[in-house]
Amino acid sequence: MARYITVAIAAVLYLVSLALPAFDLEQGDDTYYLGVVVLLFGGFSLDPRWLANPLWLAGVLCLSFKLRLAALLTLAAASGLALLCLTYVGAPIARDASGTDTTILQMGLGYYLWLGSMLVPTAFALYFLFQGREAPDAPPQLTGGDRE
């Protein structure tokens, strides 16, 4: 049940992030780069950080089907790529369709919600992987059999 709640929270964060600006720009309209625009057209830039999106989907599906290790690996990779997007700050980006450039001042609220949608299921997948595997209280005793 908890993994379904985790998947639902991640999905809500992801969907809400699509409606919000991904970047705060130095000049121009921040709403030009809504999350949905970055999602739809980001793949065309051939930037490997965009691959966080399909990895997230694969990881959430693995989590839903109790594929613990696969979920953790794909979600950890997605989270890593999502965190790498912080390197966009200070980078030039097209301001609008006219092709003039501006600078990304900081990541927008949409980015942080998107990042949260990556990190929440990753943390749960880590917990889910080790759930039920308790450390022993004491080291096992080596016995030599029934010798007296």
Secondary structure, 3 states (H helix, E strand, C coil): CHHHHHHHHHHHHHHHHHCCECEEECCCCHHHHEHHHHHHHHHHHCCHHHHHHHHHHHHHHHHHCCCHHHHHHHHHHHHHHHHHHHHHCCCEEECCCCCCEEEEEEECHHHHHHHHHHHHHHHHHHHHHHCCCCCCCCCCCCCCCCCC
